[in-house]
Amino acid sequence: MKTPTPVLALRLIFAAAYLCFFASAARAQVNELDIGVRSRLADKPLAPPVTKSNLPPAPEHGKIYGIAAVQIIPEEGKMVKPVDASRLVAQVRHELDTHGFHEVAKGQKPEILLLVQYGRAWLWNPYYEEAQALQTGVEGMPVQQLNMANSKVMMRLQEHGAEAKSQKAEFEKLCIRVIAFQYLTDPKARAKRLWDTIMYVDDPEHRDLNEIAAKMLEAGAPYFDKEIKEEEVDVIKPLPDGHVNVGTPEVVEPAAPKTR
């Protein structure tokens, strides 16, 4: 066997280090949960300010909440497992109470009513939003073609990482959505939406929402009643530890061959 030259040996060392680096990175990704968060204020001022001196004040919303309903998003595919709605509500309450909200007390009126939705969904693509808005008056023209005609969208997609994020946004998601409405005393008055926060992960075909809902809400709760200036934010959380129970091994005799 020939002894490798110093140059070849050095290349082998770099190759081994390269493989080890990406192997460890792959293991880290397996043990991490990439959570996307989008959050908007529904009643923000429409007209942008001209200067910083005349910035409109952020709308003030109440913090005393009541949960009006918890409902599954009508999905095309089935959930991996049925979601424990009562457990999900308890997790939502925990994050709300941790971030300055207070559940309405008996005999008290809430300031906001919350709708909690969960399930699988195809979300809008925030990177193409302006083009999608234009699509209303353009029959039969795909969003991708509208992007090519929209200079602002094209410039945004040319920024570092934006194109990859826009492609990722096209996939189906597993979601939890919290929508806040103003509490109205007049039953005939039209409901007014105040804010909307949605938390989501990829691969809904293989993820059990019961196992990751707490992490998703933990990632999204700091953005409740806030406007995210970017299209979305990514929050990395460690996956919950799992375990497998293995029973006592049992020897099974091979089946006898069938005779004709």
Secondary structure as UniProt FT lines:
FT   HELIX           6..30
FT   STRAND          32..41
FT   TURN            42..43
FT   HELIX           52..54
FT   STRAND          64..72
FT   HELIX           85..98
FT   TURN            99..100
FT   STRAND          102..103
FT   TURN            106..107
FT   STRAND          112..121
FT   HELIX           126..128
FT   HELIX           129..134
FT   HELIX           135..137
FT   TURN            139..140
FT   HELIX           143..149
FT   HELIX           151..157
FT   TURN            160..161
FT   HELIX           162..168
FT   TURN            169..170
FT   STRAND          173..182
FT   TURN            187..188
FT   STRAND          193..201
FT   TURN            204..205
FT   HELIX           209..220
FT   HELIX           221..223
FT   TURN            224..225
FT   STRAND          233..238
//
